[in-house]
């Protein structure tokens, strides 16, 4: 069986792991950075526990509404999140995201691994989207 495409991105953020974890798990903080650089009308919900659900919605620069949701599979406060990932428009293409947070002096090394993509085009598109989102997240802690 052929393996499905995946991607991994790394960023150093100027905040301790606990603050970065909050940015991923507190809806009021999630809406401050999630989505493309010019995303508007962000909404977020998060029930951060194994088996809990999350939902993030935003209007993109294309004018379209984008909604993604998933279920938390692993939750280690301040250190790690693993969750499923499915867009409202393609729920059959569920994938998985892992967020690892490692202390690094006065900051955090964030490693995002997104696995089990439907195809390479989906991986590449998500790589672009995550790049924008992580740029936004860096600005939160600048």
C-alpha positions as CSV (number, residue, x, y, z in Angstrom):
1,X,0.0,0.0,0.0
2,X,1.4,3.4,-1.0
3,X,1.9,5.9,1.7
4,X,-0.2,9.1,1.6
5,X,1.5,12.5,1.2
6,X,2.4,14.5,4.3
7,X,4.1,17.7,5.2
8,X,6.1,19.1,8.2
9,X,6.7,22.7,9.0
10,X,8.8,24.2,11.8
11,X,8.7,27.6,13.4
12,X,10.4,29.3,16.4
13,X,8.0,31.5,18.2
14,X,8.8,34.2,20.7
15,X,6.6,32.8,23.5
16,X,6.7,29.9,26.0
17,X,5.0,26.7,25.0
18,X,2.0,27.3,27.3
19,X,1.2,30.6,25.4
20,X,1.6,28.9,22.0
21,X,-0.7,26.1,23.2
22,X,-3.3,28.6,24.2
23,X,-3.2,30.1,20.7
24,X,-4.2,26.7,19.4
25,X,-6.8,25.9,22.0
26,X,-8.6,29.0,23.2
27,X,-11.2,30.1,20.6
28,X,-10.7,33.8,21.3
29,X,-7.0,33.4,20.5
30,X,-7.5,31.0,17.6
31,X,-9.5,33.6,15.7
32,X,-6.5,36.0,15.9
33,X,-4.3,34.1,13.5
34,X,-6.0,31.2,11.8
35,X,-6.4,31.2,8.1
36,X,-4.8,33.2,5.2
37,X,-3.1,36.5,5.8
38,X,-6.2,38.4,4.7
39,X,-8.8,36.1,6.2
40,X,-11.8,37.8,7.7
41,X,-14.8,36.9,9.8
42,X,-12.9,34.2,11.7
43,X,-14.9,32.0,14.1
44,X,-13.7,29.2,16.4
45,X,-14.9,26.6,18.8
46,X,-12.8,24.1,20.7
47,X,-13.6,21.4,23.2
48,X,-10.0,20.5,24.0
49,X,-10.1,17.0,25.4
50,X,-9.6,13.6,23.8
51,X,-12.8,13.0,21.8
52,X,-13.7,16.7,21.9
53,X,-14.4,18.6,18.7
54,X,-13.0,21.8,17.2
55,X,-14.3,24.0,14.4
56,X,-12.7,27.0,12.7
57,X,-14.4,29.1,10.0
58,X,-13.1,32.1,8.0
59,X,-13.8,34.0,4.8
60,X,-10.8,33.9,2.5
61,X,-9.4,36.3,0.0
62,X,-11.4,34.5,-2.7
63,X,-14.6,35.5,-0.9
64,X,-15.5,31.9,-0.1
65,X,-16.4,30.6,3.4
66,X,-13.9,28.0,4.6
67,X,-14.9,25.7,7.5
68,X,-12.7,23.0,8.9
69,X,-13.3,20.7,11.9
70,X,-12.0,17.7,13.6
71,X,-11.7,15.6,16.8
72,X,-8.9,15.8,19.3
73,X,-7.0,12.4,19.5
74,X,-4.2,13.4,21.9
75,X,-4.0,16.4,24.2
76,X,-0.9,17.1,26.3
77,X,-1.4,20.7,27.7
78,X,1.5,23.0,26.7
79,X,3.2,20.3,24.7
80,X,1.2,18.4,22.1
81,X,-2.1,18.2,20.1
82,X,-3.1,15.6,17.7
83,X,-6.4,16.0,15.8
84,X,-8.3,14.9,12.7
85,X,-8.8,17.5,10.0
86,X,-11.7,17.7,7.5
87,X,-13.0,20.5,5.4
88,X,-16.8,21.0,5.3
89,X,-16.6,20.7,1.5
90,X,-14.6,17.5,1.4
91,X,-15.3,15.6,4.7
92,X,-14.3,12.3,3.0
93,X,-10.7,13.5,2.8
94,X,-10.0,13.4,6.5
95,X,-6.3,13.9,7.4
96,X,-4.4,14.3,10.7
97,X,-2.5,17.2,12.3
98,X,0.1,16.9,15.0
99,X,1.4,20.0,16.8
100,X,4.5,19.5,18.9
101,X,5.7,22.3,21.2
102,X,9.3,22.3,22.6
103,X,10.7,24.9,24.9
104,X,13.7,26.8,23.3
105,X,15.2,29.3,25.7
106,X,12.6,32.1,26.0
107,X,10.6,30.7,23.0
108,X,9.1,27.6,21.5
109,X,9.9,25.4,18.6
110,X,6.6,24.5,17.0
111,X,6.6,21.5,14.6
112,X,3.4,21.0,12.6
113,X,3.0,17.6,10.9
114,X,0.0,17.1,8.6
115,X,-0.4,13.6,7.4
116,X,-2.7,11.3,5.3
117,X,-3.5,13.8,2.5
118,X,-5.8,12.6,-0.3
119,X,-3.1,13.5,-2.9
120,X,-0.1,15.7,-3.5
121,X,-2.1,18.7,-4.6
122,X,-4.0,18.7,-1.3
123,X,-0.7,18.5,0.5
124,X,0.8,21.4,-1.5
125,X,-2.3,23.6,-1.0
126,X,-2.3,22.9,2.8
127,X,1.4,23.7,2.8
128,X,0.6,27.2,1.4
129,X,-2.3,27.6,3.8
130,X,-0.4,26.5,6.9
131,X,2.5,28.8,5.8
132,X,0.1,31.8,5.9
133,X,-1.4,30.7,9.2
134,X,2.0,30.3,10.9
135,X,3.1,33.7,9.6
136,X,0.0,35.1,11.3
137,X,0.8,33.1,14.5
138,X,4.4,34.5,14.5
139,X,3.0,38.0,14.3
140,X,0.9,37.3,17.4
141,X,4.1,36.8,19.4
142,X,6.3,39.3,17.7
